[in-house]
Amino acid sequence: MRKNHLLFLLTAATLMLMASCAKEGPNGAIGPAGPGYTGSIAGYIKLYDQYGSQVLINTNHISLELVGTAAIVTPNIYTNDSATGSYIYTPILTGTYILTATDTSVAQTYGATALNLNFVSGTLYTDVRLSARPDSFITSFTTYLNPGSSNDSLVITVLPDTRPRKAIFFMGNSPYVNNLTPQYLLKYITTVPANATTVTQLVPRQDLTDVGYASGTKIYYAAYSYVVGDVSVYEDQSTGRNVYNAVNSTPIVDTTYVP
């Protein structure tokens, strides 16, 4: 009888161990996707000048494109109003969208900073914000290697203005350095004060060595007129660097060396 009792306990313990080691089964069948709805994506197209002030915009010059998870949304459902800067896409189905705004007279954007618009139903409001291209107010650009200093100097002369502006410098390793992400490694943005005619930007040697440049290496800089409070800037997903399109069309390039 004692043997039978021990055998029963051993069998029960074995079954309990097997049950605890068993893999969990599925939680049930996955249900169908949620319901799809119809609605609108709408908002205002806003333009800012080189001083960072909002200005009137003629939306008839702006091209908007809405790309959905399945396909490009056909343009015959898009309307805009140049008097108010408003736009609307309707009807829109539930999904994820990217809104792109382009205009030859303003800084081109990707998604107009409105990336991955997750539309469910009703009306999704999102504004398209654009920066105007600035005037080419830089008249000359000279780079200096400062002996005994840990900084290079970038010096621009500019046309005077009663309002502050911005200038932007891009550093690269070829004479083709520019504002495009494959062509620059570092960038510096400096304020051009009101009524100024000359501005200097210091470039620390440490910044240059951090991206792999040894002392004495030749480097290239491109100087552009820029804008205050750029709203068109966005991150390039392939490089992780920002894309700055709110610049004048042609930079002034000069070279110097790592201190």
C-alpha positions as CSV (number, residue, x, y, z in Angstrom):
1,M,0.0,0.0,0.0
2,R,2.9,2.4,0.9
3,K,4.5,1.6,-2.5
4,N,1.3,2.5,-4.3
5,H,1.0,5.7,-2.4
6,L,4.6,6.7,-3.3
7,L,4.0,5.8,-7.0
8,F,0.8,8.0,-7.0
9,L,2.7,11.0,-5.5
10,L,5.6,10.5,-8.0
11,T,3.2,10.4,-11.0
12,A,1.3,13.5,-9.8
13,A,4.5,15.4,-9.4
14,T,5.7,14.4,-12.9
15,L,2.4,15.6,-14.4
16,M,2.6,18.9,-12.6
17,L,6.2,19.4,-13.8
18,M,5.2,18.7,-17.4
19,A,2.3,21.1,-17.2
20,S,4.5,23.9,-15.9
21,C,7.0,23.4,-18.7
22,A,4.5,23.3,-21.5
23,K,4.5,26.2,-23.9
24,E,1.6,28.6,-23.9
25,G,-0.9,28.1,-26.6
26,P,-2.2,30.8,-28.9
27,N,-4.5,33.4,-27.4
28,G,-7.1,32.9,-30.1
29,A,-7.4,34.0,-33.6
30,I,-6.4,37.6,-34.6
31,G,-9.4,39.6,-35.4
32,P,-9.9,41.7,-38.6
33,A,-8.6,45.2,-38.8
34,G,-10.6,48.0,-37.3
35,P,-13.2,49.8,-39.3
36,G,-12.2,52.4,-41.9
37,Y,-13.7,55.9,-41.8
38,T,-13.9,58.8,-44.1
39,G,-13.1,62.4,-43.3
40,S,-10.7,65.3,-44.2
41,I,-7.1,66.5,-43.7
42,A,-7.1,70.3,-43.5
43,G,-5.2,73.3,-42.3
44,Y,-3.4,76.5,-43.3
45,I,-0.4,77.2,-45.5
46,K,1.8,79.7,-43.6
47,L,4.8,81.5,-45.1
48,Y,7.5,83.3,-43.0
49,D,10.0,85.7,-44.4
50,Q,13.8,85.9,-43.8
51,Y,13.2,87.9,-40.6
52,G,10.9,85.2,-39.2
53,S,7.7,87.2,-39.6
54,Q,4.6,85.6,-41.1
55,V,3.6,87.2,-44.4
56,L,0.7,86.8,-46.9
57,I,1.0,83.9,-49.3
58,N,-0.5,83.1,-52.7
59,T,-1.3,79.4,-52.3
60,N,-1.9,79.2,-56.1
61,H,1.9,79.0,-56.4
62,I,2.1,76.1,-53.9
63,S,2.0,72.5,-54.9
64,L,0.7,70.1,-52.2
65,E,1.0,66.4,-52.4
66,L,-0.6,63.9,-50.0
67,V,0.8,60.4,-50.1
68,G,-1.1,57.7,-48.3
69,T,-0.3,54.2,-47.1
70,A,-1.7,52.8,-50.3
71,A,-1.2,55.4,-53.0
72,I,-1.0,59.1,-53.8
73,V,-4.2,60.9,-53.0
74,T,-5.6,62.1,-56.3
75,P,-5.4,65.9,-56.8
76,N,-9.1,66.4,-57.7
77,I,-10.0,66.1,-54.1
78,Y,-7.7,68.8,-53.1
79,T,-8.7,72.5,-52.8
80,N,-7.0,75.6,-51.5
81,D,-7.9,79.2,-50.9
82,S,-5.3,81.9,-51.7
83,A,-7.2,84.5,-49.7
84,T,-6.8,82.7,-46.3
85,G,-4.1,80.2,-47.1
86,S,-6.4,77.3,-46.2
87,Y,-6.3,73.8,-47.8
88,I,-8.4,70.7,-47.5
89,Y,-8.1,67.1,-48.7
90,T,-11.5,65.4,-48.7
91,P,-12.7,62.6,-48.6
92,I,-9.8,60.9,-46.9
93,L,-9.8,57.3,-45.7
94,T,-8.4,56.1,-42.4
95,G,-4.6,55.6,-42.8
96,T,-1.2,57.2,-42.5
97,Y,-0.2,60.1,-44.8
98,I,2.8,62.3,-45.7
99,L,2.1,65.9,-46.8
100,T,4.6,67.5,-49.0
101,A,4.7,71.2,-50.0
102,T,6.8,72.6,-52.8
103,D,7.1,76.1,-54.4
104,T,10.0,77.4,-56.5
105,S,9.8,80.7,-54.7
106,V,10.1,79.3,-51.2
107,A,12.2,76.7,-49.4
108,Q,11.2,73.3,-50.5
109,T,10.1,71.0,-47.7
110,Y,9.7,67.3,-47.3
111,G,6.4,66.7,-45.6
112,A,6.3,70.4,-44.6
113,T,7.3,68.9,-41.2
114,A,3.9,67.1,-41.3
115,L,5.3,63.5,-41.5
116,N,3.3,60.5,-40.7
117,L,-0.1,62.0,-40.3
118,N,-2.2,59.3,-38.6
119,F,-5.8,60.0,-39.8
120,V,-8.6,58.0,-38.1
121,S,-11.8,59.9,-38.7
122,G,-13.4,63.3,-38.7
123,T,-11.1,66.2,-39.7
124,L,-7.3,66.1,-38.9
125,Y,-6.0,69.7,-38.8
126,T,-2.3,70.3,-39.6
127,D,-0.6,73.5,-40.8
128,V,2.0,73.7,-43.5
129,R,4.7,76.1,-42.5
130,L,7.2,77.4,-45.1
131,S,10.2,79.7,-45.0
132,A,10.9,82.1,-47.9
133,R,14.3,82.0,-49.5
134,P,16.4,85.0,-48.2
135,D,18.0,87.6,-50.3
136,S,21.7,87.1,-51.0
137,F,22.9,89.7,-48.5
138,I,26.5,88.3,-48.1
139,T,28.9,90.3,-50.2
140,S,32.1,88.5,-49.3
141,F,33.4,85.6,-47.3
142,T,36.9,84.9,-46.0
143,T,38.2,82.1,-43.8
144,Y,41.2,82.5,-41.5
145,L,43.6,80.1,-39.8
146,N,44.6,81.8,-36.5
147,P,48.2,80.8,-35.6
148,G,48.4,79.8,-31.9
149,S,44.6,79.7,-31.6
150,S,42.3,76.8,-31.1
151,N,39.7,78.4,-33.5
152,D,39.4,79.1,-37.1
153,S,37.6,82.3,-38.1
154,L,34.9,82.7,-40.7
155,V,34.3,86.3,-41.7
156,I,31.5,87.6,-43.8
157,T,30.6,91.2,-45.0
158,V,27.0,91.8,-45.5
159,L,24.6,94.5,-46.8
160,P,23.3,96.4,-43.8
161,D,19.7,96.0,-42.7
162,T,17.7,97.5,-39.9
163,R,16.5,94.1,-38.7
164,P,18.5,91.1,-37.5
165,R,19.0,88.1,-39.9
166,K,20.9,84.9,-40.0
167,A,23.8,83.4,-41.9
168,I,24.7,79.8,-42.1
169,F,28.1,78.1,-42.8
170,F,28.6,74.5,-44.0
171,M,31.9,72.7,-43.6
172,G,33.0,69.8,-45.9
173,N,36.0,68.1,-47.4
174,S,35.6,69.2,-51.1
175,P,35.1,72.5,-53.0
176,Y,31.6,71.3,-53.7
177,V,30.5,71.8,-50.1
178,N,26.9,73.1,-49.9
179,N,23.7,72.8,-47.9
180,L,22.9,69.3,-49.1
181,T,23.3,66.6,-46.5
182,P,25.8,64.4,-48.4
183,Q,28.1,67.5,-49.0
184,Y,28.5,68.9,-45.5
185,L,29.8,67.5,-42.2
186,L,29.3,70.4,-39.8
187,K,27.2,73.6,-39.9
188,Y,27.2,76.8,-38.0
189,I,24.4,79.4,-37.7
190,T,25.2,82.9,-36.7
191,T,23.1,86.0,-36.1
192,V,23.7,89.1,-38.3
193,P,22.8,92.0,-35.9
194,A,20.8,95.0,-37.1
195,N,22.9,97.5,-39.1
196,A,26.0,95.2,-39.0
197,T,28.3,95.1,-42.0
198,T,30.8,92.4,-40.8
199,V,30.2,89.2,-38.8
200,T,32.7,86.6,-37.5
201,Q,32.0,83.0,-36.6
202,L,34.6,81.1,-34.7
203,V,35.0,77.4,-35.4
204,P,36.6,75.4,-32.5
205,R,39.4,73.0,-33.5
206,Q,37.7,70.4,-31.3
207,D,34.6,70.4,-33.5
208,L,36.8,69.6,-36.5
209,T,38.8,66.8,-34.8
210,D,35.6,65.3,-33.5
211,V,34.6,64.5,-37.1
212,G,38.0,63.1,-37.9
213,Y,40.1,66.0,-39.1
214,A,43.8,66.2,-38.0
215,S,45.5,69.5,-37.4
216,G,46.7,71.0,-40.7
217,T,44.0,69.3,-42.8
218,K,42.5,71.5,-45.5
219,I,38.8,72.2,-45.1
220,Y,36.1,74.0,-47.2
221,Y,33.4,76.3,-46.0
222,A,30.3,77.5,-47.8
223,A,28.5,80.7,-46.6
224,Y,24.8,81.3,-47.3
225,S,22.3,83.9,-46.4
226,Y,19.8,82.3,-44.1
227,V,16.5,83.1,-42.3
228,V,15.4,83.7,-38.8
229,G,13.4,80.8,-37.2
230,D,13.6,78.5,-40.2
231,V,10.3,76.5,-40.3
232,S,11.2,74.5,-43.4
233,V,14.2,72.6,-41.8
234,Y,13.8,68.9,-41.4
235,E,15.9,65.8,-40.7
236,D,17.2,63.7,-43.5
237,Q,16.5,60.1,-42.5
238,S,19.5,58.6,-44.4
239,T,22.2,60.8,-42.8
240,G,20.6,62.1,-39.6
241,R,21.6,65.6,-40.6
242,N,19.2,68.5,-41.0
243,V,18.2,69.7,-44.5
244,Y,18.4,73.5,-44.8
245,N,16.6,74.7,-47.9
246,A,15.8,78.2,-46.8
247,V,19.1,79.6,-48.1
248,N,20.0,81.8,-51.1
249,S,20.7,79.9,-54.3
250,T,24.5,80.2,-54.6
251,P,27.0,80.1,-51.7
252,I,30.4,81.7,-51.4
253,V,33.1,79.1,-50.8
254,D,36.5,79.6,-49.1
255,T,39.1,77.3,-47.6
256,T,41.4,77.2,-44.6
257,Y,43.1,74.5,-42.4
258,V,42.4,72.8,-39.1
259,P,44.3,74.7,-36.4
